[in-house]
């Protein structure tokens, strides 16, 4: 029997059929305005292809970013899919997959389809190393990926001069009716010298984020999810609200907050505009400096060694 993974508090975040029916009943009664789309800018593939020096992050959409760190090209949760289930993507990816530089490392947070898309993985350029959660390497090897390394919570690996640490999140996973929670979930801390980036993956709010701060300290940029939280009674154990995302940012002690997981797929009842409005309202309520919140347009590349790179 396959090992079953749980959260740090012992929970598995599974919902009953009755709870699912109640959510769907509530959803049918709601009317939502989906006319807003996240702004986009023209990406700069030439800069990205030539850059091996500056630490950068490029917002591609949902939980997919191109991270350039320590001379490596890294992609988080690569999903260029035009559809997720029966729903079309709300916004096209900010950078076409064919415009990527050769990818050195892929980091996976968990196996849900909106984070692990086989078609996108197969189209990525470069002979990349896949860093995946405990229990997921077998899936990659069965699909023909030979360079894969599995990590458990709090473990680390080194790729050239960059350290990758797999850290906890509060979530769950399933790809088929038979593999629920048979692989783990989490986030990634990537460090090169003084440059440190945290990719939270997908998570409900949890005190575990303070432990991440205690272990890794001076995180420069934190990529944190803000969407798929409504209704909160159903989603709260697996997805954080925008307000909880701001608390997560403060818990991990990062210098800059980049929101994600709100723009591309309608996984719950909230909309991209609602998620952003609540985020901005909470940021203002706490009196946090606006320059520390990067609400990035799709296709935008930013460097934390300078205010902005490209896309002028």
N, C-alpha and C positions, 0 to 999 in steps of 0.2 A: 504494500500500500504506500502511495506517495506521501511524503511529508507534507503536513499542512502548516502554513505560516500564520502568525497572528501579529497583532500590534504590540507595542511595548506594554500596554495596559492589559494585555490578554484578550482583547476584543478581536472579532473577525469581520465586523461591519457588514454582516449579511442581513438582508431585509426579507420579511415574509411576503408571501403572495398577496395577503390581505393588505399589507402596507403599500405594495406596488399598485394594487387596484385603487386604493384611496388616493394615491398621488395622481394617477391617470384621470380619475374623476375630477379632482380639483383642477387639473391642467385643462381639461375640456371647457371648464367654466371661465377660464381667463382669456382676455383679449390683450395681446401684446403688440407693440409697435416695433417691427423689425426693420424699419426703413434706414436706421442709422448704420453706417459701416465705418469701421476703423480707418482713419486716414492712411495714405500710403505715399511713399516717395520713390523716385527712380533709384534703384540700387546701383552700386558702383562695382561691378564684377572685376574690372581691371585692377582697382585698388586691392580688392580682396585676394585676387590671384597673386599679386606681387608682395603682399604684406607678410613678413615673417618676423617683424620686430615689435610693432605696437600691439598691446592687448586690446582686443575689440570684441564687441558683441553685436550681432546683426539679427534683428527680429524678422523671422520668416513667417510665423503665425502659430497660434495655439501654444504648444510647449516646445516648438521647434526653433532653435537658434543656431546660428553659426558662431562659435566662439573661437577666437584666435588668441592663443596663449602659449608663450614659450616656444614659438616657432611651429606649433601644431595647429592644424585645422580640425576643430572638434564640432560635431553636430549632436545636439540634444534631441532625444525622442523624435526621430525623423519621420514626419508625416506630411507628404505632399498630396494626399488623396483628395479627389474632388468631391467625394461623398463619404458620409459616415452612416452606414445602415441605409435607411430610407431618406435621409436628409442630405441636401446639397450643402456644400461648403458655403458659408456666409461671405467669405472674402478670399480671393485667390492668394496663394503664398506670396510673400513679399519679395522673394528671390527665386526665380525658376531653378529647378533642380539641375538643369543642364548648365547653369551659370556658376555653380559651385566650383571652388578650387578643389584639387584632390584632397579627400578627407583622410585624416590619419587615425582619428578615434571617434567612435560613436558611443555615447553614454545613454543607457536606457533606464528609465525610472521604474517601469513595470510593464505588464503584458497587455493591458487594455488596448483595444484596437485604435483608439484615438491617440495613443502614444507609441505603439509598435505596429507599423504598417509594412507588411512584407514587400509590397510593390515598390515602395520608396526605398527600402533598404537595398533592393536589387538594382536600383537605378543610380545609387550614389557612386560618384567617381572616386577612384583610389582604392588601394588595398588596405582598407581600414581594419583596426582592431575594435571589436565590440566588447565593451565593458557592461556586464549585465548583472542583475540581482541573482542571489542564490536561488537555484532551481530552474533557471531559464536557459542555461548554456545548451542543454540537450535539444531544446526547440531550435536554436540557431544552427546547431550541427546537422540536425535532420533536414533543415532547409538549405544546406550546402555551404554555410559560412564556416570557414576553417579557422579563422583567427578570432577566437572568443575567449574571454576570461570572466569567470563568475566570482562575485564578491559577496560577502556577508556584511551585515551592519558593523560599522566601525572599523572595517578592514580597509587597507590601502594598497595601491600598486603604483609603480613608477613607469611612465612612458617618456623616454628621453629625459628632459629636465623638469617635467611636470608631474606632480603627485596628484593622484585621484583617490579620494576617500568616499566610500559609500556610507551614507548616514541614514538614520531612521526617518520615516514619515508615518502618518496615520492614514491607512487606506486599505485596499483589498484588490484582488485581481481575478479575472476569468476570461478565457477565450472560447471555451466550449462548456457545455453543461457538466463535463466530467473533470475539469481541471481547476475548479475554484480554489484559490489560495495555495496552489501547489508550487508557486514561485513567489519570491518576496517582492517588496516594493520599497522605494526610498528615494533619497536625493543624492546629489553629488557635490562634493567640495573639490575644486580644482585649484592647485596652487603652483605658481612659479615664482620663486624668490619672494618678493614683497607683494606680488599680484595674486589676489585670491578671489575666486568667484564661487558663489553658492547657487546651485540649481535645485530648487526644492522638490521638483517632480510634481506629484499630485497628492494632496493631503488635507485632512481636517486639521483643525487647530489642536495643538498638544504642547504640554510643557517640555517635550523632548527638544524643542528648538533652543531652549536655554542651554541644554547640554552640548548642542552643536557649537554654540558660541564659546562655551567653556573649553572645548577641545581645540577649536581652530582660531579663535580670537579675531584678528583684524581682517574680516571679510570686506572686500572693497565693493563688490556688486552682488546683489541678491535677486535672483529671478524667482518670483513668488506668484502662485496662482490666485486669481481673484474671482473666477467665474464658476458656474455650475453649482450654486449654493441654494437655489429656491426650488421647492419649499425647504426651509431650514430644518423642519422637524424630520424630514426624510434624508436630506443631503448632508446634514451637519457633521455626521461622524466621519465622512469621507472627503468633503470639500469645505474649505473655509470661506467665510464671508469676506467682503472687502475690508471690513473693520478688523476682523481677525487677521487678515493678511498684513495690515499695518502693525498689529501687535507682534506678529511673527518677525517682521522686519526689525522691530525694536529688540525682540528677544535674541535674534542672532547677532545683533550689534553691527550690522552692515553700514557702509557709508552711503550706498545708493540702492534704491528700490526700483526694479523693473517689473511691472505687472505682466502676467501672461495668463493663458487658459481662459480667455473670455471672448475672443474675436472670431473664431473660425467655425465652431460647431455648436449647435444648440443641443446641449446635453441635458439641460434642466430647463426651468421656466424663466430664469432671469435673462436679460438681454445685455449685449455689450454696453449700451448706453447706461443702463441701470448700474452695472458693475463699476463703470468708470465714474459715474456721478457719486456713488456711495464712497468710492475710494478717495476722490478729491475732497468730498465733504469731511471725511474722517481725518484726512491729512491736515486740512485747515483747522478742524476742531482741536487737534493736538498741537497746533502751532509749529508744525515741522517745516523746515526750509524747503521751498518749492524746487530748488535746484537739485535736491537729493532724490526727487521723484522723476524718473524717466518714463513718461508715458509715450513709448516709442511708436512712431508710425511704422507700418509694415514696410520692409525694405530698408529701414534706417540702420546705419552702422554708427556706433558710438564707441569711443575709446575712453577708458578711465585714466589714461595718462594725459589726455587733452580733453577739452570740452566736447569737441565733435570732430569726426573724421568723415570726409566725403559728404555727399547729399546736400551740398550748399545750394 
